[in-house]
Amino acid sequence: PIPCVPWQSQTSGQAKSLEKVISPRASVLEPEIIGESSILKMHTFKKLLLTCPSKVILFPWKLQYSLAKHGSSMYAFYKRMEGCNITLMLLKDKRQMVFGAYLSEEWHSSKFPYGNADAFVFPISQGGGGDVQNIQTG
């Protein structure tokens, strides 16, 4: 199985109103990360957060779901993701390649695709300890 580690911003709802105050290029804030990722090294995770829309550094991030810790039930996944409006999903494949997605809409079961213009996918160099690659936000 592929490790799946969604992280979520603790108070993402308030971030939308504060986003306009912070310039994404001139920020001096450093993202706060609660806990450790088994997929990304801390410095790479912080680099990743700094490439996301500026609102993500306003509030702490914590691990919300891990396949290893919480099991493979979709019910458990959706239950743990309730109320999570801004998330990063990190994945590591069998070749140790790390990739993921930034999502700014709450996870829910749906027969149809959903999301918004803030969402994007990204690769990270092999092993999760290297550079954030080719991340472009609209």
OpenMM code with the backbone's topology and positions (N, CA, C; nanometers):
from openmm import Vec3, app, unit

residues = "PRO ILE PRO CYS VAL PRO TRP GLN SER GLN THR SER GLY GLN ALA LYS SER LEU GLU LYS VAL ILE SER PRO ARG ALA SER VAL LEU GLU PRO GLU ILE ILE GLY GLU SER SER ILE LEU LYS MET HIS THR PHE LYS LYS LEU LEU LEU THR CYS PRO SER LYS VAL ILE LEU PHE PRO TRP LYS LEU GLN TYR SER LEU ALA LYS HIS GLY SER SER MET TYR ALA PHE TYR LYS ARG MET GLU GLY CYS ASN ILE THR LEU MET LEU LEU LYS ASP LYS ARG GLN MET VAL PHE GLY ALA TYR LEU SER GLU GLU TRP HIS SER SER LYS PHE PRO TYR GLY ASN ALA ASP ALA PHE VAL PHE PRO ILE SER GLN GLY GLY GLY GLY ASP VAL GLN ASN ILE GLN THR GLY".split()
positions = [
    Vec3(0.0822, -0.1198, 0.0000),
    Vec3(0.0000, 0.0000, 0.0000),
    Vec3(0.0864, 0.1259, 0.0000),
    Vec3(0.0333, 0.2303, -0.0583),
    Vec3(0.1036, 0.3576, -0.0653),
    Vec3(0.0760, 0.4367, 0.0624),
    Vec3(0.1811, 0.4844, 0.1318),
    Vec3(0.1557, 0.5681, 0.2488),
    Vec3(0.0807, 0.6948, 0.2088),
    Vec3(-0.0163, 0.7313, 0.2857),
    Vec3(-0.0989, 0.8481, 0.2576),
    Vec3(-0.1029, 0.9334, 0.3837),
    Vec3(-0.0578, 1.0573, 0.3758),
    Vec3(-0.0486, 1.1395, 0.4946),
    Vec3(-0.1072, 1.2778, 0.4706),
    Vec3(-0.2369, 1.2970, 0.4878),
    Vec3(-0.2914, 1.4311, 0.4785),
    Vec3(-0.2578, 1.5125, 0.6043),
    Vec3(-0.2118, 1.6325, 0.5825),
    Vec3(-0.1877, 1.7281, 0.6896),
    Vec3(-0.2878, 1.8385, 0.6706),
    Vec3(-0.3279, 1.9017, 0.7786),
    Vec3(-0.4264, 2.0073, 0.7656),
    Vec3(-0.3901, 2.1257, 0.8515),
    Vec3(-0.4270, 2.2433, 0.8023),
    Vec3(-0.4094, 2.3671, 0.8767),
    Vec3(-0.5128, 2.3711, 0.9876),
    Vec3(-0.4716, 2.4086, 1.1076),
    Vec3(-0.5581, 2.4028, 1.2242),
    Vec3(-0.6777, 2.4965, 1.2194),
    Vec3(-0.6631, 2.6158, 1.1683),
    Vec3(-0.7748, 2.7093, 1.1632),
    Vec3(-0.7820, 2.7716, 1.0254),
    Vec3(-0.7962, 2.6882, 0.9268),
    Vec3(-0.7909, 2.7315, 0.7881),
    Vec3(-0.9033, 2.8256, 0.7482),
    Vec3(-1.0166, 2.8214, 0.8150),
    Vec3(-1.1276, 2.9088, 0.7795),
    Vec3(-1.0951, 3.0558, 0.7965),
    Vec3(-1.0190, 3.0900, 0.8996),
    Vec3(-0.9816, 3.2288, 0.9237),
    Vec3(-0.8747, 3.2766, 0.8264),
    Vec3(-0.8034, 3.1881, 0.7652),
    Vec3(-0.6915, 3.2243, 0.6793),
    Vec3(-0.7346, 3.3023, 0.5565),
    Vec3(-0.8514, 3.2725, 0.5021),
    Vec3(-0.8955, 3.3409, 0.3807),
    Vec3(-0.9013, 3.4921, 0.3996),
    Vec3(-0.9521, 3.5377, 0.5144),
    Vec3(-0.9622, 3.6817, 0.5366),
    Vec3(-0.8267, 3.7455, 0.5632),
    Vec3(-0.7313, 3.6687, 0.6154),
    Vec3(-0.5993, 3.7231, 0.6457),
    Vec3(-0.5011, 3.7118, 0.5293),
    Vec3(-0.5343, 3.6330, 0.4286),
    Vec3(-0.4429, 3.6071, 0.3185),
    Vec3(-0.4004, 3.7362, 0.2484),
    Vec3(-0.4909, 3.8297, 0.2354),
    Vec3(-0.4610, 3.9526, 0.1635),
    Vec3(-0.3596, 4.0399, 0.2356),
    Vec3(-0.3404, 4.0192, 0.3669),
    Vec3(-0.2477, 4.0994, 0.4465),
    Vec3(-0.1026, 4.0577, 0.4221),
    Vec3(-0.0816, 3.9326, 0.3867),
    Vec3(0.0537, 3.8794, 0.3734),
    Vec3(0.0904, 3.8617, 0.2271),
    Vec3(0.2052, 3.9141, 0.1898),
    Vec3(0.2554, 3.8948, 0.0544),
    Vec3(0.3200, 3.7568, 0.0459),
    Vec3(0.2846, 3.6753, -0.0533),
    Vec3(0.3431, 3.5418, -0.0628),
    Vec3(0.4935, 3.5452, -0.0894),
    Vec3(0.5464, 3.6496, -0.1463),
    Vec3(0.6888, 3.6578, -0.1786),
    Vec3(0.7717, 3.7200, -0.0666),
    Vec3(0.7095, 3.8032, 0.0194),
    Vec3(0.7864, 3.8781, 0.1174),
    Vec3(0.7602, 3.8333, 0.2611),
    Vec3(0.7049, 3.7165, 0.2787),
    Vec3(0.6713, 3.6703, 0.4124),
    Vec3(0.7956, 3.6389, 0.4946),
    Vec3(0.7931, 3.6803, 0.6204),
    Vec3(0.9009, 3.6467, 0.7123),
    Vec3(0.8555, 3.5411, 0.8115),
    Vec3(0.7312, 3.5004, 0.8020),
    Vec3(0.6782, 3.3977, 0.8900),
    Vec3(0.7302, 3.2608, 0.8485),
    Vec3(0.7490, 3.1755, 0.9460),
    Vec3(0.7875, 3.0377, 0.9165),
    Vec3(0.6719, 2.9481, 0.9585),
    Vec3(0.6352, 2.8521, 0.8748),
    Vec3(0.5213, 2.7654, 0.9093),
    Vec3(0.5506, 2.6822, 1.0341),
    Vec3(0.4488, 2.6650, 1.1183),
    Vec3(0.4608, 2.5795, 1.2361),
    Vec3(0.4043, 2.4426, 1.2028),
    Vec3(0.4826, 2.3397, 1.2303),
    Vec3(0.4408, 2.2026, 1.2016),
    Vec3(0.4417, 2.1243, 1.3316),
    Vec3(0.3261, 2.0692, 1.3665),
    Vec3(0.3124, 1.9914, 1.4895),
    Vec3(0.3292, 1.8446, 1.4532),
    Vec3(0.4304, 1.7800, 1.5076),
    Vec3(0.4549, 1.6397, 1.4790),
    Vec3(0.5559, 1.6217, 1.3672),
    Vec3(0.5775, 1.4965, 1.3304),
    Vec3(0.6746, 1.4601, 1.2280),
    Vec3(0.6059, 1.3877, 1.1134),
    Vec3(0.6580, 1.4066, 0.9947),
    Vec3(0.6107, 1.3338, 0.8780),
    Vec3(0.7004, 1.2134, 0.8555),
    Vec3(0.6418, 1.0997, 0.8259),
    Vec3(0.7218, 0.9816, 0.7908),
    Vec3(0.7583, 0.9836, 0.6427),
    Vec3(0.7041, 1.0799, 0.5687),
    Vec3(0.7269, 1.0869, 0.4250),
    Vec3(0.8238, 1.1982, 0.3872),
    Vec3(0.8126, 1.3145, 0.4527),
    Vec3(0.8986, 1.4290, 0.4197),
    Vec3(0.9845, 1.4693, 0.5378),
    Vec3(1.1073, 1.5095, 0.5100),
    Vec3(1.1912, 1.5686, 0.6128),
    Vec3(1.1352, 1.7070, 0.6453),
    Vec3(1.1571, 1.7530, 0.7684),
    Vec3(1.0978, 1.8780, 0.8161),
    Vec3(1.1332, 1.9969, 0.7265),
    Vec3(1.2607, 2.0110, 0.6877),
    Vec3(1.2993, 2.1269, 0.6057),
    Vec3(1.2316, 2.1240, 0.4684),
    Vec3(1.2080, 2.0053, 0.4133),
    Vec3(1.1392, 1.9939, 0.2846),
    Vec3(0.9917, 2.0270, 0.3007),
    Vec3(0.9332, 1.9825, 0.4119),
    Vec3(0.7932, 2.0130, 0.4390),
    Vec3(0.7740, 2.1647, 0.4503),
    Vec3(0.8643, 2.2327, 0.5195),
    Vec3(0.8541, 2.3785, 0.5331),
    Vec3(0.8700, 2.4473, 0.3972),
    Vec3(0.9621, 2.3986, 0.3142),
    Vec3(0.9775, 2.4542, 0.1784),
    Vec3(0.8482, 2.4372, 0.1001),
    Vec3(0.7881, 2.3206, 0.1126),
    Vec3(0.6619, 2.2927, 0.0440),
    Vec3(0.5532, 2.3908, 0.0878),
    Vec3(0.5397, 2.4110, 0.2170),
    Vec3(0.4377, 2.5033, 0.2673),
    Vec3(0.4609, 2.6458, 0.2173),
    Vec3(0.5855, 2.6853, 0.2023),
    Vec3(0.6160, 2.8202, 0.1551),
    Vec3(0.5838, 2.8391, 0.0071),
    Vec3(0.5654, 2.7310, -0.0670),
    Vec3(0.5273, 2.7422, -0.2075),
    Vec3(0.3757, 2.7420, -0.2265),
    Vec3(0.3029, 2.7120, -0.1210),
    Vec3(0.1570, 2.7111, -0.1250),
    Vec3(0.1048, 2.8543, -0.1107),
    Vec3(-0.0244, 2.8749, -0.1335),
    Vec3(-0.0816, 3.0082, -0.1104),
    Vec3(-0.0439, 3.0601, 0.0285),
    Vec3(-0.0238, 3.1898, 0.0403),
    Vec3(0.0320, 3.2500, 0.1621),
    Vec3(-0.0477, 3.2217, 0.2889),
    Vec3(-0.1765, 3.1941, 0.2783),
    Vec3(-0.2572, 3.1695, 0.3980),
    Vec3(-0.2121, 3.0462, 0.4755),
    Vec3(-0.1393, 2.9533, 0.4150),
    Vec3(-0.1041, 2.8286, 0.4841),
    Vec3(-0.0038, 2.8483, 0.5972),
    Vec3(0.0719, 2.9561, 0.5967),
    Vec3(0.1695, 2.9744, 0.7042),
    Vec3(0.1130, 3.0482, 0.8242),
    Vec3(-0.0131, 3.0876, 0.8178),
    Vec3(-0.0725, 3.1643, 0.9271),
    Vec3(-0.1060, 3.0792, 1.0491),
    Vec3(-0.1279, 2.9498, 1.0305),
    Vec3(-0.1717, 2.8642, 1.1384),
    Vec3(-0.0899, 2.7353, 1.1408),
    Vec3(-0.0819, 2.6689, 1.2564),
    Vec3(-0.0039, 2.5444, 1.2665),
    Vec3(-0.0636, 2.4322, 1.1812),
    Vec3(0.0221, 2.3401, 1.1414),
    Vec3(-0.0178, 2.2223, 1.0649),
    Vec3(0.0037, 2.0990, 1.1508),
    Vec3(-0.0868, 2.0023, 1.1384),
    Vec3(-0.0682, 1.8765, 1.2113),
    Vec3(-0.1130, 1.7594, 1.1253),
    Vec3(-0.0565, 1.6442, 1.1548),
    Vec3(-0.0947, 1.5214, 1.0856),
    Vec3(-0.2381, 1.4877, 1.1223),
    Vec3(-0.3227, 1.4722, 1.0218),
    Vec3(-0.4636, 1.4442, 1.0456),
    Vec3(-0.4973, 1.2974, 1.0182),
    Vec3(-0.4266, 1.2364, 0.9222),
    Vec3(-0.4559, 1.0980, 0.8859),
    Vec3(-0.3290, 1.0328, 0.8336),
    Vec3(-0.3055, 0.9105, 0.8756),
    Vec3(-0.1940, 0.8306, 0.8254),
    Vec3(-0.2440, 0.6886, 0.8033),
    Vec3(-0.2135, 0.6352, 0.6889),
    Vec3(-0.2541, 0.4982, 0.6586),
    Vec3(-0.1991, 0.4025, 0.7645),
    Vec3(-0.0735, 0.4228, 0.8046),
    Vec3(-0.0103, 0.3358, 0.9043),
    Vec3(-0.0749, 0.3488, 1.0420),
    Vec3(-0.1174, 0.4689, 1.0791),
    Vec3(-0.1734, 0.4919, 1.2122),
    Vec3(-0.3245, 0.4704, 1.2199),
    Vec3(-0.3953, 0.5039, 1.1122),
    Vec3(-0.5414, 0.5069, 1.1189),
    Vec3(-0.6111, 0.4014, 1.0325),
    Vec3(-0.5349, 0.3220, 0.9585),
    Vec3(-0.5931, 0.2160, 0.8780),
    Vec3(-0.6356, 0.2623, 0.7397),
    Vec3(-0.6891, 0.1697, 0.6625),
    Vec3(-0.7206, 0.1971, 0.5217),
    Vec3(-0.8695, 0.2165, 0.4948),
    Vec3(-0.9486, 0.2352, 0.5981),
    Vec3(-1.0915, 0.2547, 0.5811),
    Vec3(-1.1211, 0.3950, 0.5278),
    Vec3(-1.1980, 0.4042, 0.4189),
    Vec3(-1.2378, 0.5348, 0.3669),
    Vec3(-1.3268, 0.6073, 0.4674),
    Vec3(-1.4064, 0.5319, 0.5434),
    Vec3(-1.4883, 0.5936, 0.6474),
    Vec3(-1.3988, 0.6649, 0.7488),
    Vec3(-1.2937, 0.5963, 0.7935),
    Vec3(-1.2012, 0.6568, 0.8903),
    Vec3(-1.1333, 0.7792, 0.8297),
    Vec3(-1.0952, 0.7710, 0.7028),
    Vec3(-1.0319, 0.8851, 0.6360),
    Vec3(-1.1255, 1.0060, 0.6356),
    Vec3(-1.2473, 0.9887, 0.5851),
    Vec3(-1.3413, 1.1010, 0.5779),
    Vec3(-1.3770, 1.1536, 0.7169),
    Vec3(-1.3906, 1.0658, 0.8138),
    Vec3(-1.4231, 1.1075, 0.9499),
    Vec3(-1.3112, 1.1946, 1.0072),
    Vec3(-1.1856, 1.1546, 0.9886),
    Vec3(-1.0722, 1.2316, 1.0406),
    Vec3(-1.0519, 1.3615, 0.9628),
    Vec3(-1.1001, 1.3663, 0.8400),
    Vec3(-1.0816, 1.4858, 0.7577),
    Vec3(-1.1976, 1.5846, 0.7698),
    Vec3(-1.2991, 1.5522, 0.8497),
    Vec3(-1.4121, 1.6441, 0.8688),
    Vec3(-1.3614, 1.7783, 0.9196),
    Vec3(-1.4066, 1.8845, 0.8563),
    Vec3(-1.3687, 2.0194, 0.8984),
    Vec3(-1.2338, 2.0664, 0.8480),
    Vec3(-1.1631, 1.9824, 0.7755),
    Vec3(-1.0317, 2.0198, 0.7220),
    Vec3(-1.0514, 2.0859, 0.5860),
    Vec3(-1.0361, 2.2157, 0.5807),
    Vec3(-1.0586, 2.2888, 0.4565),
    Vec3(-0.9332, 2.3085, 0.3740),
    Vec3(-0.8172, 2.3066, 0.4372),
    Vec3(-0.6900, 2.3203, 0.3649),
    Vec3(-0.6048, 2.2003, 0.4034),
    Vec3(-0.5679, 2.1189, 0.3040),
    Vec3(-0.4891, 1.9992, 0.3333),
    Vec3(-0.3770, 1.9801, 0.2313),
    Vec3(-0.2747, 1.9106, 0.2765),
    Vec3(-0.1698, 1.8592, 0.1892),
    Vec3(-0.1757, 1.7086, 0.1998),
    Vec3(-0.1871, 1.6411, 0.0875),
    Vec3(-0.1813, 1.4965, 0.0876),
    Vec3(-0.0435, 1.4584, 0.0352),
    Vec3(0.0292, 1.3797, 0.1132),
    Vec3(0.1626, 1.3346, 0.0748),
    Vec3(0.1589, 1.1850, 0.0496),
    Vec3(0.2223, 1.1424, -0.0581),
    Vec3(0.2253, 1.0017, -0.0965),
    Vec3(0.3675, 0.9607, -0.1296),
    Vec3(0.4033, 0.8367, -0.0943),
    Vec3(0.5329, 0.7806, -0.1320),
    Vec3(0.5063, 0.6463, -0.1983),
    Vec3(0.5585, 0.6291, -0.3206),
    Vec3(0.5327, 0.5045, -0.3916),
    Vec3(0.6404, 0.3999, -0.3607),
    Vec3(0.6300, 0.2849, -0.4225),
    Vec3(0.7236, 0.1746, -0.3978),
    Vec3(0.8666, 0.2071, -0.4382),
    Vec3(0.8825, 0.3035, -0.5297),
    Vec3(1.0169, 0.3445, -0.5724),
    Vec3(1.0731, 0.4579, -0.4864),
    Vec3(1.0023, 0.4892, -0.3773),
    Vec3(1.0405, 0.5961, -0.2847),
    Vec3(1.0243, 0.7358, -0.3427),
    Vec3(0.9464, 0.7485, -0.4481),
    Vec3(0.9171, 0.8794, -0.5051),
    Vec3(0.8052, 0.9427, -0.4228),
    Vec3(0.8226, 1.0704, -0.3905),
    Vec3(0.7245, 1.1421, -0.3091),
    Vec3(0.6529, 1.2438, -0.3974),
    Vec3(0.5226, 1.2481, -0.3828),
    Vec3(0.4411, 1.3434, -0.4564),
    Vec3(0.3187, 1.3743, -0.3719),
    Vec3(0.2392, 1.4678, -0.4157),
    Vec3(0.1231, 1.5000, -0.3354),
    Vec3(0.0321, 1.6017, -0.4004),
    Vec3(-0.0589, 1.6539, -0.3188),
    Vec3(-0.1567, 1.7513, -0.3659),
    Vec3(-0.1876, 1.8511, -0.2546),
    Vec3(-0.2091, 1.9746, -0.2960),
    Vec3(-0.2580, 2.0801, -0.2069),
    Vec3(-0.4053, 2.0973, -0.2399),
    Vec3(-0.4895, 2.0917, -0.1370),
    Vec3(-0.6342, 2.1046, -0.1581),
    Vec3(-0.6906, 2.2074, -0.0617),
    Vec3(-0.7793, 2.2914, -0.1116),
    Vec3(-0.8368, 2.3943, -0.0258),
    Vec3(-0.9894, 2.3839, -0.0219),
    Vec3(-1.0346, 2.2614, -0.0163),
    Vec3(-1.1773, 2.2335, -0.0011),
    Vec3(-1.1891, 2.1091, 0.0860),
    Vec3(-1.2903, 2.1046, 0.1704),
    Vec3(-1.3064, 1.9907, 0.2606),
    Vec3(-1.3264, 1.8608, 0.1827),
    Vec3(-1.2615, 1.7533, 0.2283),
    Vec3(-1.2776, 1.6212, 0.1676),
    Vec3(-1.4192, 1.5714, 0.1936),
    Vec3(-1.4790, 1.5112, 0.0922),
    Vec3(-1.6098, 1.4482, 0.1081),
    Vec3(-1.6289, 1.3457, -0.0029),
    Vec3(-1.7149, 1.2510, 0.0251),
    Vec3(-1.7476, 1.1500, -0.0747),
    Vec3(-1.8342, 1.2142, -0.1829),
    Vec3(-1.8030, 1.1847, -0.3090),
    Vec3(-1.8792, 1.2434, -0.4187),
    Vec3(-1.8712, 1.1541, -0.5417),
    Vec3(-1.9768, 1.1511, -0.6178),
    Vec3(-1.9760, 1.0785, -0.7446),
    Vec3(-1.9081, 1.1595, -0.8540),
    Vec3(-1.8891, 1.2885, -0.8286),
    Vec3(-1.8339, 1.3787, -0.9294),
    Vec3(-1.7058, 1.4447, -0.8774),
    Vec3(-1.6151, 1.4799, -0.9681),
    Vec3(-1.4937, 1.5506, -0.9252),
    Vec3(-1.5302, 1.6846, -0.8603),
    Vec3(-1.4487, 1.7268, -0.7651),
    Vec3(-1.4712, 1.8561, -0.7020),
    Vec3(-1.3370, 1.9194, -0.6679),
    Vec3(-1.3385, 2.0460, -0.6364),
    Vec3(-1.2174, 2.1195, -0.6022),
    Vec3(-1.2307, 2.2623, -0.6492),
    Vec3(-1.1227, 2.3384, -0.6354),
    Vec3(-1.1244, 2.4770, -0.6804),
    Vec3(-0.9896, 2.5124, -0.7432),
    Vec3(-0.9763, 2.6355, -0.7845),
    Vec3(-0.8577, 2.6788, -0.8598),
    Vec3(-0.7309, 2.6817, -0.7762),
    Vec3(-0.7399, 2.6777, -0.6435),
    Vec3(-0.6204, 2.6778, -0.5587),
    Vec3(-0.5504, 2.5417, -0.5563),
    Vec3(-0.6203, 2.4356, -0.5905),
    Vec3(-0.5647, 2.3003, -0.5804),
    Vec3(-0.4552, 2.2767, -0.6843),
    Vec3(-0.3530, 2.1999, -0.6438),
    Vec3(-0.2487, 2.1608, -0.7382),
    Vec3(-0.1787, 2.0343, -0.6899),
    Vec3(-0.1139, 1.9653, -0.7806),
    Vec3(-0.0342, 1.8478, -0.7480),
    Vec3(0.1129, 1.8833, -0.7657),
    Vec3(0.2003, 1.8062, -0.7005),
    Vec3(0.3427, 1.8372, -0.7051),
    Vec3(0.4260, 1.7112, -0.6849),
    Vec3(0.5469, 1.7090, -0.7429),
    Vec3(0.6437, 1.6037, -0.7120),
    Vec3(0.7491, 1.6580, -0.6150),
    Vec3(0.8121, 1.5691, -0.5411),
    Vec3(0.9256, 1.6023, -0.4553),
    Vec3(1.0369, 1.5066, -0.4971),
    Vec3(1.1606, 1.5501, -0.4877),
    Vec3(1.2684, 1.4605, -0.5304),
    Vec3(1.2686, 1.3322, -0.4480),
    Vec3(1.3342, 1.2312, -0.4970),
    Vec3(1.3285, 1.0959, -0.4420),
    Vec3(1.3589, 1.0909, -0.2925),
    Vec3(1.2783, 1.0174, -0.2200),
    Vec3(1.3001, 0.9935, -0.0789),
    Vec3(1.2375, 1.0946, 0.0150),
    Vec3(1.1867, 1.2061, -0.0350),
    Vec3(1.1202, 1.3034, 0.0497),
    Vec3(1.2125, 1.3974, 0.1248),
    Vec3(1.3424, 1.3914, 0.0962),
    Vec3(1.4340, 1.4791, 0.1674),
    Vec3(1.4910, 1.5886, 0.0814),
    Vec3(1.4580, 1.5876, -0.0459),
    Vec3(1.5174, 1.6822, -0.1388),
    Vec3(1.4336, 1.8046, -0.1621),
    Vec3(1.4498, 1.8596, -0.2789),
    Vec3(1.3832, 1.9845, -0.3122),
    Vec3(1.2411, 1.9623, -0.3602),
    Vec3(1.1616, 2.0648, -0.3379),
    Vec3(1.0269, 2.0711, -0.3909),
    Vec3(1.0422, 2.1045, -0.5393),
    Vec3(0.9828, 2.0259, -0.6262),
    Vec3(1.0032, 2.0403, -0.7698),
    Vec3(0.8777, 2.0874, -0.8408),
    Vec3(0.8964, 2.1773, -0.9350),
    Vec3(0.7923, 2.2167, -1.0312),
    Vec3(0.6596, 2.2555, -0.9685),
    Vec3(0.6623, 2.3209, -0.8553),
    Vec3(0.5358, 2.3636, -0.7954),
    Vec3(0.5026, 2.5005, -0.8489),
    Vec3(0.3853, 2.5099, -0.9089),
    Vec3(0.3389, 2.6374, -0.9620),
    Vec3(0.1965, 2.6573, -0.9138),
    Vec3(0.1728, 2.7708, -0.8507),
    Vec3(0.0367, 2.8010, -0.8087),
    Vec3(-0.0195, 2.9067, -0.9006),
    Vec3(-0.1492, 2.8991, -0.9246),
    Vec3(-0.2144, 2.9901, -1.0171),
    Vec3(-0.2319, 3.1222, -0.9549),
] * unit.nanometer
topology = app.Topology()
chain = topology.addChain("A")
for resn in residues:
    res = topology.addResidue(resn, chain)
    for name in ("N", "CA", "C"):
        topology.addAtom(name, app.Element.getBySymbol(name[0]), res)
